[in-house]
């Protein structure tokens, strides 16, 4: 095998096979040379470790699709062989390594062990949705959804997590996060969550996060269970960020109550995870989009009141998402006093039947459109059906829904073939609301879902160059909803001075820097808000946007903006008008 080039798949001890990487090396090289190749290939991971401090083991571990997210530990591999630095590669591998097989396990030096405290301080990395135009459908299994009696803020959650005792002894491997940072469908998101957030499985009490088998009632997306006896500690429900999003200033209980009458946005997912908690006798549960996570607690063993934690962003520090998750595992695992009343099948059927009138009413509750015959009659029927359904709900929830409506003062802005757009008041703020029927307006609903995804990608620019996304989600599998802050008025009939024009250029440049093409540069899609003598400009309407970093495409859109600005009037008496060539159209 002299002078042959071998392609060896390597994996760091304790990581999953999606993190495997290949290294090409000549068969005449030594294991010491292989260490240098590995350090070069994974420079960011081993930047503080000398190559000769790495330990390499020869293994033969096949990559199996069903187990790809499970961590691979050297201690659990049959017959590993430690390699000496002087070993020649041709002698280590007498024949070409088989494909789809891990051949080298890399171990860090023992000094790079971390404590529990250091482990949970690691912050997760961002993820990106790559599907441009998915068919908008809800993944919710509504049959086991239940309405809680009350939803309150879990005020004590963060202080309790902050007081979690953590071992300071250096005896744990560093957490490994999935190398896959993009997702298309919900199952992709579940896999990343299992790998990243579930990495706390390496800390006591060694609880595993895995795909769920059916519980007594319902099948959540994931469950967390004890490693020793596989008993489930709590269920986990995942949603894509476009289906569930709250801005930083809105608590989940506030958003839930504000949307309670229509089961929009936050309502459906919370009812779903509460159904799994309540019907299966759990005290805790987790609802997550990966980018945002909420921890839920059932207050009493024989009641239906729940507490919801503050929104835990994926990149939160002090405490991190890992620390919050570990706290819940240890709390749920040690709470032997929890003795819930687990309902039998007949009781469950009775509980679920009370939810049905509300669900049926919501299905019939479509917006009134005077342009189509028969809609008025259908709308009146929906009104009476909904009133009858409300009469069957609990008095407490009736009061919440009657006194805290979804959107107040709705005033239509557009009602054409696209999304129905309204100006409204939501939680005492002026917002713009877009709606689309996911069944009868497939293309429009897809555009709204895509727009919500773009806002997620632009979250660092929200409130500065694009409006703040207030709410996004699917209402009962029927209607895609997207609400943003009202960001002033558009540029129609607006006179722009040199400072205004530069601010608009800066806004588009910031959007481009995040790899997003707006796709619809018009005066109506640029808005402005004035604060005294200072003006702020926003780009809106991202339904036609694209994720791209092609320089020529982005440059072309910059030129479109310059052409638009050239047509915009200057303030009277302004002598500083510039041509597009003088202010750098190719910025």
ABEGO torsion letter per residue (X at the ends): XBGBBBBBBBBBBGBBAAABBBBBBBAABBAAAAAAAAAAABAAAAAABBAAABBBBBBBBBBBAAAAABBBBAAABBGBBBBBAABBAAAABABBBBBGBBABBBBBBAAABBBAAAAAABBBBBBBBABABBBBBBABBAAABBBBABBBBBAAAAAAAAABBBBABBABBBBBBBABABBABAAAAAAAAAAAAAAAAABOAGBBBBBBBBBABEBBABBBBBAAAGBBABBBBBBBAAABBBBAABBAAAAAAAAAAAGBEAAAAAAAAAAAAAAAGBABBBBBAGABBBBBBBABAABABBBBBBBBBAABBOBBAAAAAAAAAAAAAABAABBBBBBBAAAAAAAAAAAAAAAAAAAABBBBBAABBGAAAAAAAAAAAAAAAAAABBAAAAAAAAABBABBGBBBABBBABBBBBBBBBGGBBBBBBBBBAAABAAAAAAAAAAAAAAAAAAAABGAABBBBABBEBBGGABBBBBBBBBEBBABGBBBBAAAAAAAAAAAAAAAAAGBBAGBBBAAABBBBBBEABBBBBBBGAAABBBBABAAAAAAAAAAAAAAAAABBBBBGBAABBBAAAAGAAX
